[in-house]
Amino acid sequence: MRAIGIILAGGNNHRMKLLTRKRAVCAMPIAGSYRSIDFALSNMTNSHINKVAVFTQYNAGSLNEHLSSSKWWDFGRKQGGLFIFTPAVTAESNAWYRGTADAIAQNLSFLKNSHEPYVVISSGDCVYKMDYNKVLEYHIEKKADITVVCKDMDADINVDRYGTVKMNEESRIEEFEEKPLVARSNTISCGIYVVRRRQLIEMIERCAEEDRYDFVKDILIRYKDMKRIFGYKIKDYWSNIATVEDYFNTNMDFLRPEIRDYFFKQYPDIYSRVDDNPPAKYNAGARIKNSLIASGCIVNGAVEDAVIFKNTYIGNNCYIRNSIILNDVYIGDNTHIENCIVESRGTIRTNSYYKGEGEIEIVVEHNDRYVI
């Protein structure tokens, strides 16, 4: 593909509450064995984009570790590759990324040293499958300056936390509002853009000169009447992990057969870093119903409508329902967990009871491992 990729993965999201105290949103575990950034990375490699930059910043430790080897997404090659950029003190700047446009500006050499004519920009906190080649073909056909991937949301979904757009009959974007108080459109931006590389360099350099830092506000909204900005609508599954409820619902979606088949059985595949864990083990007394159980787990109790991530131990007579248990959790005997997200590397004591009432409860335990 005649494009390079940029994945924006440095943002801090307070709406994720305790879940992002020790990890970036883009490192949030998904569907038992994946991280949220895996979907953007897989889309890049499946679209034959061989050179991809990931901009990380907030709580980037586990995310950088996850990205430490590019071979899992087939970026380990002489031409192209996976490049990780974090804020650095230089002669020109000693500031953290102050926004999405500033993140690109601080690493503008990546664009200037590349030769591909186009750039695909994507957020790293969305779950979806996409062939970026189709977006690029549409971009060229429309003779667009910028193409924004959009999606029509259902009428009952609150879209005030997204960027909403209005398009004319030719799909040219005429209005773009970022997180409007009162949305006038149910068509949202998915945070995926195609733009010509040289034009992106020019716009980013102008933003930097004028102390403007945000890609949406300072480029898309500011230039919407000056540039030919078009929308490319998608109808397939797309989910943005922006709140605790979003994260919970996205994982629960993978309990639906049609969603699992779409992501894991239909070409192209989704790739992730692989751990050498044994298969999940179900001991006498284990009862599993409509759940995802990842590798390395040992289950002795009952699990229903739940997603259990890697290396989790569930004790005897436990009942786990409508919950997400993150990696490496030890759950003692006779424990009841319902409507909860249990943070990773925690120890839940024997005879514990957790149940989210009205909203999803986040369970964070700091007990010593295997203490009863």
C-alpha positions as CSV (number, residue, x, y, z in Angstrom):
1,M,0.0,0.0,0.0
2,R,1.3,3.5,-0.8
3,A,0.9,4.7,2.7
4,I,2.6,4.8,6.1
5,G,0.6,4.4,9.3
6,I,0.4,6.5,12.5
7,I,-1.4,5.1,15.6
8,L,-2.2,7.7,18.3
9,A,-1.8,5.9,21.6
10,G,-0.7,8.5,24.1
11,G,-3.9,9.9,25.6
12,N,-5.0,9.9,29.2
13,N,-8.7,9.1,29.8
14,H,-10.1,9.8,33.3
15,R,-13.4,8.3,32.4
16,M,-11.8,4.8,32.6
17,K,-11.4,5.5,36.3
18,L,-9.2,2.9,38.2
19,L,-8.6,0.9,35.0
20,T,-6.1,3.3,33.6
21,R,-4.2,4.0,36.8
22,K,-1.4,1.6,35.8
23,R,-1.9,1.2,32.0
24,A,-2.7,3.2,28.9
25,V,-6.2,2.8,27.4
26,C,-4.6,1.3,24.3
27,A,-3.1,-1.4,26.5
28,M,-6.5,-2.4,27.9
29,P,-7.1,-6.2,27.6
30,I,-9.8,-7.3,25.1
31,A,-11.5,-10.6,24.5
32,G,-9.3,-12.7,26.8
33,S,-6.0,-12.6,24.8
34,Y,-5.7,-9.2,23.1
35,R,-5.0,-5.6,23.8
36,S,-7.0,-2.8,22.2
37,I,-4.1,-1.5,20.1
38,D,-3.9,-5.0,18.5
39,F,-6.8,-4.2,16.3
40,A,-5.3,-1.0,14.7
41,L,-1.9,-2.8,14.3
42,S,-3.6,-5.8,12.7
43,N,-5.6,-3.6,10.3
44,M,-2.3,-1.9,9.3
45,T,-0.5,-5.1,8.5
46,N,-3.5,-6.6,6.8
47,S,-3.8,-3.5,4.6
48,H,-0.1,-4.0,3.7
49,I,1.1,-0.9,5.4
50,N,4.7,-1.9,6.3
51,K,5.8,1.2,8.1
52,V,3.9,2.2,11.2
53,A,4.6,4.7,14.0
54,V,3.0,4.4,17.4
55,F,2.9,7.6,19.6
56,T,2.8,6.6,23.3
57,Q,2.9,8.7,26.4
58,Y,0.6,8.2,29.4
59,N,1.3,5.1,31.5
60,A,3.1,3.6,28.6
61,G,5.1,0.9,30.5
62,S,2.9,-2.1,29.7
63,L,2.0,-0.8,26.3
64,N,5.7,-0.4,25.3
65,E,6.4,-3.8,26.6
66,H,3.6,-5.3,24.5
67,L,5.0,-3.5,21.4
68,S,8.6,-4.5,22.2
69,S,8.7,-7.1,19.4
70,S,7.2,-6.2,16.0
71,K,7.2,-9.8,14.7
72,W,3.7,-10.5,16.1
73,W,2.2,-8.1,13.5
74,D,4.7,-8.9,10.8
75,F,6.5,-5.5,11.0
76,G,10.0,-7.1,11.6
77,R,11.4,-6.4,8.1
78,K,14.2,-4.5,6.4
79,Q,11.9,-2.1,4.7
80,G,9.3,-0.5,6.9
81,G,9.0,-1.6,10.5
82,L,7.2,-0.6,13.8
83,F,8.5,2.6,15.4
84,I,7.6,3.6,19.0
85,F,7.8,7.3,19.8
86,T,7.6,8.7,23.3
87,P,8.1,12.4,24.4
88,A,11.7,13.3,24.6
89,V,13.7,16.4,25.7
90,T,15.3,18.0,22.6
91,A,16.8,21.3,21.7
92,E,13.5,22.3,20.2
93,S,11.1,21.1,22.9
94,N,11.0,19.7,26.4
95,A,7.2,19.3,26.7
96,W,5.0,16.2,26.7
97,Y,2.7,15.8,23.8
98,R,0.1,18.5,24.3
99,G,-2.3,17.1,21.8
100,T,-2.6,14.8,18.8
101,A,-1.2,17.4,16.4
102,D,1.6,18.2,18.7
103,A,2.5,14.5,19.0
104,I,2.9,14.4,15.2
105,A,4.8,17.7,15.2
106,Q,7.3,16.5,17.7
107,N,8.0,13.5,15.5
108,L,7.7,15.2,12.1
109,S,11.0,13.6,11.0
110,F,9.2,10.3,10.7
111,L,7.0,11.8,8.0
112,K,9.8,13.8,6.3
113,N,12.0,10.7,6.1
114,S,9.3,8.6,4.5
115,H,8.6,8.3,0.8
116,E,5.0,7.0,0.6
117,P,2.6,9.6,-0.7
118,Y,-0.2,9.0,1.9
119,V,-0.6,8.6,5.6
120,V,-3.3,6.6,7.5
121,I,-3.9,7.9,11.0
122,S,-5.8,5.8,13.5
123,S,-6.6,5.8,17.2
124,G,-5.3,2.9,19.2
125,D,-8.3,2.5,21.5
126,C,-10.9,1.3,19.0
127,V,-12.0,-2.3,18.3
128,Y,-12.7,-2.9,14.6
129,K,-11.6,-4.5,11.4
130,M,-10.9,-2.5,8.3
131,D,-9.1,-2.6,5.0
132,Y,-7.5,0.8,4.7
133,N,-6.9,0.3,1.0
134,K,-10.7,0.8,0.4
135,V,-10.5,4.1,2.3
136,L,-7.5,5.2,0.2
137,E,-9.2,4.3,-3.0
138,Y,-12.2,6.4,-2.0
139,H,-9.9,9.2,-1.0
140,I,-8.2,9.2,-4.4
141,E,-11.5,8.9,-6.2
142,K,-13.0,11.9,-4.4
143,K,-9.8,13.9,-4.9
144,A,-10.0,14.6,-1.2
145,D,-7.5,16.5,0.9
146,I,-8.6,14.5,4.0
147,T,-10.9,11.6,4.4
148,V,-12.5,10.8,7.7
149,V,-13.9,7.4,8.5
150,C,-17.4,7.8,9.9
151,K,-20.2,5.7,11.3
152,D,-24.0,6.2,11.7
153,M,-24.8,5.4,15.4
154,D,-28.2,4.2,16.5
155,A,-30.7,6.9,17.6
156,D,-30.6,5.7,21.3
157,I,-26.9,6.1,21.7
158,N,-25.5,9.3,23.2
159,V,-22.9,10.7,20.8
160,D,-21.9,13.8,22.8
161,R,-18.5,12.3,23.6
162,Y,-17.6,11.8,20.0
163,G,-16.9,14.2,17.1
164,T,-20.1,14.4,15.0
165,V,-20.2,15.3,11.4
166,K,-22.7,16.4,8.7
167,M,-22.1,15.6,5.1
168,N,-23.8,16.7,1.8
169,E,-24.9,14.4,-1.0
170,E,-21.4,14.0,-2.2
171,S,-20.2,12.9,1.3
172,R,-18.2,16.1,1.7
173,I,-18.1,17.1,5.4
174,E,-19.9,20.5,5.9
175,E,-20.1,20.5,9.7
176,F,-17.7,19.0,12.3
177,E,-18.4,19.3,16.0
178,E,-16.1,17.9,18.7
179,K,-18.0,16.6,21.7
180,P,-21.0,18.8,21.2
181,L,-23.3,19.7,24.1
182,V,-26.3,19.0,21.9
183,A,-25.5,16.7,18.9
184,R,-27.1,17.7,15.6
185,S,-26.1,14.5,13.9
186,N,-25.8,10.9,14.8
187,T,-22.9,10.4,12.4
188,I,-19.6,10.2,14.3
189,S,-16.0,10.3,13.4
190,C,-14.2,7.0,14.1
191,G,-10.8,8.7,14.6
192,I,-9.4,7.2,11.4
193,Y,-8.0,9.6,8.7
194,V,-6.3,9.4,5.3
195,V,-4.3,12.4,4.1
196,R,-1.5,13.1,1.7
197,R,1.8,13.1,3.5
198,R,3.2,16.4,2.1
199,Q,0.0,18.1,2.9
200,L,-0.1,16.7,6.5
201,I,3.5,18.0,7.0
202,E,2.4,21.5,5.9
203,M,-0.6,21.6,8.1
204,I,1.3,20.2,11.2
205,E,4.1,22.7,10.7
206,R,1.6,25.6,10.5
207,C,-0.1,24.3,13.7
208,A,3.2,24.2,15.5
209,E,4.0,27.8,14.4
210,E,0.7,29.0,15.8
211,D,0.9,27.0,19.0
212,R,-2.1,24.8,18.0
213,Y,-2.0,21.2,19.3
214,D,-5.1,19.2,18.5
215,F,-5.7,17.4,15.2
216,V,-9.5,17.6,15.3
217,K,-10.0,21.2,16.4
218,D,-7.0,22.7,14.8
219,I,-7.0,20.9,11.5
220,L,-10.3,19.1,10.7
221,I,-12.6,21.8,12.1
222,R,-10.4,24.7,11.2
223,Y,-9.8,23.7,7.6
224,K,-13.2,22.2,6.8
225,D,-14.2,25.1,4.5
226,M,-10.7,25.4,3.0
227,K,-9.9,21.8,2.3
228,R,-11.9,19.0,0.6
229,I,-12.7,16.9,3.6
230,F,-14.9,13.8,2.9
231,G,-16.5,11.2,5.0
232,Y,-16.2,7.4,4.4
233,K,-19.0,5.5,6.1
234,I,-18.6,2.1,7.6
235,K,-21.3,-0.3,8.7
236,D,-19.3,-3.1,10.3
237,Y,-18.6,-3.5,14.0
238,W,-16.7,-0.6,15.6
239,S,-16.3,0.3,19.3
240,N,-14.4,3.0,21.1
241,I,-13.1,2.3,24.5
242,A,-13.6,5.6,26.3
243,T,-15.5,4.7,29.5
244,V,-15.8,1.8,31.9
245,E,-19.1,1.0,30.4
246,D,-17.7,1.0,26.9
247,Y,-14.9,-1.3,28.0
248,F,-17.3,-3.7,29.7
249,N,-19.8,-3.8,26.8
250,T,-17.0,-4.3,24.2
251,N,-15.7,-7.4,26.0
252,M,-19.3,-8.7,26.6
253,D,-19.9,-8.3,22.8
254,F,-17.3,-11.1,22.3
255,L,-19.7,-13.5,24.0
256,R,-22.0,-13.2,21.0
257,P,-21.2,-15.9,18.4
258,E,-21.5,-13.5,15.4
259,I,-19.0,-11.1,16.9
260,R,-16.5,-13.9,17.7
261,D,-16.8,-15.3,14.3
262,Y,-16.4,-11.9,12.7
263,F,-13.1,-11.2,14.5
264,F,-11.6,-14.6,14.9
265,K,-12.9,-16.9,12.1
266,Q,-13.3,-14.5,9.2
267,Y,-10.3,-13.3,7.2
268,P,-8.3,-11.2,7.9
269,D,-7.1,-12.2,11.3
270,I,-6.3,-10.2,14.4
271,Y,-2.8,-10.6,15.8
272,S,-1.3,-10.1,19.2
273,R,1.8,-10.9,21.3
274,V,1.7,-14.6,22.2
275,D,2.4,-15.9,25.7
276,D,3.6,-19.5,26.2
277,N,0.8,-20.5,28.5
278,P,-0.8,-24.0,28.8
279,P,-4.5,-24.4,27.8
280,A,-7.1,-23.5,30.4
281,K,-7.8,-26.3,32.9
282,Y,-11.2,-27.2,34.2
283,N,-11.2,-29.2,37.4
284,A,-14.0,-31.3,38.8
285,G,-16.8,-28.9,39.9
286,A,-16.1,-26.4,37.2
287,R,-19.3,-25.2,35.3
288,I,-18.9,-22.9,32.3
289,K,-21.7,-21.1,30.4
290,N,-21.3,-18.6,27.6
291,S,-17.9,-17.4,28.7
292,L,-14.4,-16.8,27.3
293,I,-11.6,-18.5,29.3
294,A,-8.1,-17.6,28.2
295,S,-5.0,-19.7,28.3
296,G,-3.2,-20.4,31.6
297,C,-6.5,-20.3,33.7
298,I,-7.5,-22.9,36.3
299,V,-11.2,-23.1,37.0
300,N,-12.8,-24.9,39.9
301,G,-16.1,-23.0,40.2
302,A,-19.0,-21.7,38.1
303,V,-18.5,-19.1,35.4
304,E,-21.4,-17.6,33.5
305,D,-21.5,-14.8,30.9
306,A,-17.9,-13.7,31.8
307,V,-14.6,-13.0,30.2
308,I,-11.6,-14.5,32.1
309,F,-8.2,-13.3,31.0
310,K,-4.9,-15.2,31.1
311,N,-3.4,-17.0,34.2
312,T,-6.5,-16.6,36.4
313,Y,-7.2,-19.0,39.2
314,I,-10.9,-19.5,40.3
315,G,-11.3,-21.5,43.5
316,N,-13.8,-24.0,44.6
317,N,-17.5,-23.1,44.9
318,C,-17.0,-19.7,43.3
319,Y,-19.6,-18.0,41.2
320,I,-18.5,-15.5,38.6
321,R,-21.3,-13.9,36.5
322,N,-21.5,-11.0,34.0
323,S,-18.0,-10.0,34.9
324,I,-14.5,-9.4,33.5
325,I,-11.5,-10.9,35.4
326,L,-8.3,-9.4,34.1
327,N,-4.9,-11.1,33.9
328,D,-3.2,-13.1,36.7
329,V,-6.0,-12.9,39.4
330,Y,-6.3,-15.4,42.2
331,I,-9.9,-15.8,43.4
332,G,-10.2,-17.7,46.7
333,D,-12.9,-20.3,47.5
334,N,-16.6,-19.5,48.0
335,T,-16.3,-16.1,46.3
336,H,-19.2,-14.4,44.5
337,I,-18.4,-11.8,41.8
338,E,-21.2,-10.3,39.7
339,N,-21.4,-7.2,37.5
340,C,-17.7,-6.4,38.2
341,I,-14.4,-5.8,36.5
342,V,-11.6,-7.3,38.7
343,E,-8.2,-5.6,38.2
344,S,-5.2,-7.7,37.2
345,R,-2.7,-9.2,39.6
346,G,-5.1,-9.1,42.5
347,T,-5.9,-11.6,45.2
348,I,-9.5,-12.0,46.1
349,R,-9.8,-13.5,49.6
350,T,-11.9,-16.6,50.4
351,N,-15.6,-15.9,51.1
352,S,-15.5,-12.5,49.4
353,Y,-18.7,-11.0,47.8
354,Y,-18.7,-8.3,45.1
355,K,-21.7,-7.2,43.2
356,G,-22.1,-4.1,41.1
357,E,-25.5,-2.5,41.8
358,G,-26.7,-0.2,39.0
359,E,-23.3,0.2,37.4
360,I,-20.2,-1.9,36.9
361,E,-18.0,-2.1,40.0
362,I,-14.2,-2.1,39.6
363,V,-12.6,-4.4,42.1
364,V,-9.0,-3.6,43.1
365,E,-7.3,-5.7,45.7
366,H,-3.7,-5.3,47.0
367,N,-3.6,-8.4,49.1
368,D,-0.5,-10.6,49.2
369,R,-0.8,-13.4,46.7
370,Y,-2.3,-16.7,48.0
371,V,-3.1,-15.3,51.5
372,I,-6.4,-16.6,52.9
